Amino acid sequence: MALPPFLQAIYVAYQHRKAVKKACIVVLILIFSFIFFLYLIIATAFTVIQGNGNVTDGDIQNVGPFTEFQNFSYKTIYGETWYNFAHPYMFPTLGVLTQGVILDSSAKVGLKHIAWDIADRTSRDTQVRAFANGTVVAVRNNILYNTTRRWKFCDESANGICWYEVTQPADVQMGCGYEVLIQHADSLRTQYCHLAAPPNLSTDDPVTIGQFIGYQGSTGWATGKHLHFALWRDGQPIDPSYAFTQTSLSDWGETD
């Protein structure tokens, strides 16, 4: 009486159990080798994208208010060359990261968002401080006065902004609102937008790390109080993640 096919297969496998065992071991080795190789590729890609940053006492996950860092490596968003900023620097304000770098139409405002928006969601005056030692290169008031132009968020426009006209002219807040640009060492420049009031700074003023610049506000294209913080090198944007990879980015400071 012939055995059913599946029993025949089991019998054959039993007869060649040593060979089957070796084959299984080889397959497992190949699977684990592939997984490990894939892990190396992902880890390498993550390292290249994120860069690195160092703090005084080592990397930490929950950064207290205005923690000072020591150096970081970076490259511009559209560049391949790596640079190193080997000077003390600090996170410029308190709050939570509400929008990071976005290079496509998913940005809340505009086709690209090449900065960080940090919002302190409490009813207090939230300080904005200088990222590092440097020199003020521009103090701007990006508000268009006495105009009939208005803007609103919409789905009809490619960049998410629709303009329209009204009959009575009035102040309209545009762009970065009250803004400060500071030039630091090694061609690094920082930008601080949406300040609550005109800053008490002038072009060519020296600033030191942590120096008070102003308060978070909503001047310019803003739906609420926050700081638009950007890093630049020779006119090319830099992802702030390079400077602050050692944090969770969930909360920069106490909220009570």
Number of C-alpha atoms within 10 A of each C-alpha: 3 6 9 8 9 9 11 12 12 12 13 11 14 12 11 11 13 11 12 13 12 11 12 12 12 11 12 12 12 12 12 11 12 12 12 12 12 12 12 12 12 12 12 12 11 11 11 13 15 19 18 18 22 19 19 11 9 9 15 13 11 14 18 13 16 18 15 20 22 16 17 21 16 24 22 19 15 9 11 9 8 11 13 13 18 14 15 16 23 20 23 25 26 25 23 17 17 14 16 19 19 17 13 11 14 13 17 14 15 16 15 15 20 23 23 21 21 24 23 26 14 12 9 11 13 21 18 25 22 25 27 26 19 21 19 20 17 16 19 16 21 19 17 15 13 11 14 14 17 16 14 10 13 13 9 9 11 11 18 17 16 14 11 9 11 10 8 9 13 14 13 18 21 19 16 23 25 25 26 26 22 25 22 21 13 13 11 19 25 23 20 27 29 32 27 21 16 17 17 9 16 14 14 14 12 15 21 15 18 20 16 17 20 24 22 28 26 22 26 22 20 19 9 14 23 30 34 25 22 22 23 22 17 10 11 15 21 24 23 20 20 18 26 21 18 18 16 12 17 13 19 24 17 11 12 6
